[in-house]
Amino acid sequence: MTLVPRSAKLYLKIATLRRQIIARDIARRVLFGGIALGSALIGLALLSVALYLWLETLIGQIGAVLVLAGLHGLVALVLAIIATRQADSPEMIALSEAEEAAFDTMSHEASGLTDLPGSVARLMGGGQGNFGLALSAATALMGIVQKMRSKPTA
């Protein structure tokens, strides 16, 4: 007899798959972002030197530095906006919905187990012991997690 409900196993499997996809996506972004950053820095340095030398002949040293600083700030702002965009894939949306449904099913099944520690303790001969305490703690944790999930996010 297994102590872990089928819905809990399903929830853990779906949650694990979702986390693996998230980790794979983050690793891909970090790798390509690092390569792009290195290439961009080299190109930007060379472009800045060439642009500075050209602007210096037109508007002087101070003007050339100010124009380059403004240009670099604008590029940084655009790149920051692009980097912080979050595109949800259909796969992630489906897994998120499946995870939520599995968690709700698991929570519903766990809510029926509130008297399980007392029943197990009675079957074990009176005292709760370690097993009964573990079941009691697991039930309490499930209640806390369920309450945390039901709170509206700010």
C-alpha positions in Angstrom: 0.0 0.0 0.0 1.4 3.4 -1.0 0.9 6.4 1.3 1.3 8.9 -1.5 -2.0 9.6 -3.3 -2.1 9.2 -7.1 -2.9 12.9 -7.5 0.2 13.8 -5.5 2.3 11.7 -7.8 0.7 13.3 -10.9 1.2 16.8 -9.5 4.9 16.1 -8.7 5.5 14.6 -12.2 3.9 17.6 -13.9 5.6 20.1 -11.7 9.0 18.4 -12.3 8.4 18.4 -16.1 7.5 22.1 -16.0 10.6 23.0 -13.9 12.8 21.0 -16.3 11.5 23.0 -19.3 12.0 26.2 -17.4 15.6 25.2 -16.5 16.4 24.2 -20.1 15.0 27.5 -21.3 17.0 29.5 -18.8 20.2 27.6 -19.7 19.6 28.3 -23.4 19.0 32.0 -22.8 22.1 32.3 -20.6 24.3 30.6 -23.2 23.2 32.6 -26.2 23.0 35.8 -24.1 26.6 35.4 -23.0 27.8 34.8 -26.6 25.8 37.7 -27.9 27.1 39.9 -25.1 30.7 39.1 -25.8 30.3 39.8 -29.5 28.3 42.9 -28.9 30.9 44.3 -26.5 33.7 43.8 -29.0 31.7 45.3 -31.9 30.4 48.2 -29.7 34.0 49.1 -28.6 35.2 49.2 -32.2 32.2 51.1 -33.3 32.5 53.6 -30.5 36.1 54.4 -31.3 35.3 54.9 -35.0 32.2 57.1 -34.2 34.2 59.1 -31.6 37.0 59.9 -34.1 34.4 61.0 -36.7 32.3 63.1 -34.2 35.4 64.7 -32.8 36.2 66.3 -36.1 32.6 67.6 -36.3 31.7 68.8 -32.8 34.8 68.5 -30.6 35.8 66.2 -27.8 33.0 67.0 -25.3 30.2 66.9 -27.9 31.5 63.5 -29.2 31.6 62.0 -25.7 28.0 63.3 -24.9 26.6 61.9 -28.2 28.2 58.5 -27.6 27.0 58.4 -24.0 23.4 59.2 -25.1 23.6 56.6 -27.9 24.9 53.9 -25.5 22.2 54.7 -22.9 19.5 54.4 -25.6 20.8 51.1 -26.8 21.0 49.8 -23.2 17.4 50.8 -22.6 16.1 49.0 -25.7 18.1 45.9 -24.9 16.9 45.9 -21.3 13.3 46.0 -22.5 13.9 43.2 -25.0 15.6 41.1 -22.3 12.8 41.4 -19.8 10.0 40.3 -22.2 8.4 37.0 -21.2 7.0 35.0 -24.0 4.8 32.1 -22.9 4.9 29.1 -25.1 1.8 26.9 -25.6 3.7 24.1 -23.9 4.3 26.1 -20.7 0.7 27.4 -20.6 -0.6 23.8 -20.9 1.8 22.5 -18.2 1.0 25.4 -15.9 -2.8 24.6 -16.2 -2.1 20.9 -15.7 0.0 21.5 -12.7 -2.7 23.7 -11.2 -5.4 21.1 -11.8 -3.2 18.3 -10.4 -2.5 20.4 -7.3 -6.2 21.2 -6.8 -7.0 17.5 -7.0 -4.2 16.6 -4.6 -5.3 19.3 -2.2 -8.9 18.1 -2.4 -7.9 14.5 -1.6 -5.6 15.6 1.2 -8.4 17.6 2.8 -10.3 14.3 3.4 -7.3 13.0 5.2 -7.5 15.4 8.2 -8.3 12.6 10.6 -5.9 10.1 9.2 -3.1 10.6 11.8 -5.5 9.9 14.6 -6.9 6.8 12.9 -3.4 5.5 12.2 -2.4 6.2 15.8 -5.4 4.3 17.1 -4.5 1.4 14.8 -0.9 1.4 16.0 -2.0 1.0 19.6 -2.6 4.3 21.2 0.4 6.6 21.0 1.0 8.5 17.8 4.6 7.7 17.4 6.9 9.0 14.6 4.6 7.7 11.8 1.5 9.5 13.2 3.5 12.7 13.8 4.8 12.6 10.2 1.3 12.2 8.8 0.1 15.0 11.1 2.9 17.3 9.9 2.2 16.4 6.2 -1.5 17.2 6.6 -0.7 20.5 8.3 1.8 21.4 5.5 -0.8 20.5 2.8 -3.2 22.9 4.5 -0.7 25.7 4.6 0.3 25.2 1.0 -3.4 25.1 0.0 -4.0 28.4 1.8 -0.9 30.0 0.3 -2.0 29.0 -3.2 -5.5 30.3 -2.7 -4.3 33.8 -1.7 -4.5 36.4 -4.5 -1.1 37.5 -5.7 -0.2 41.2 -5.5 
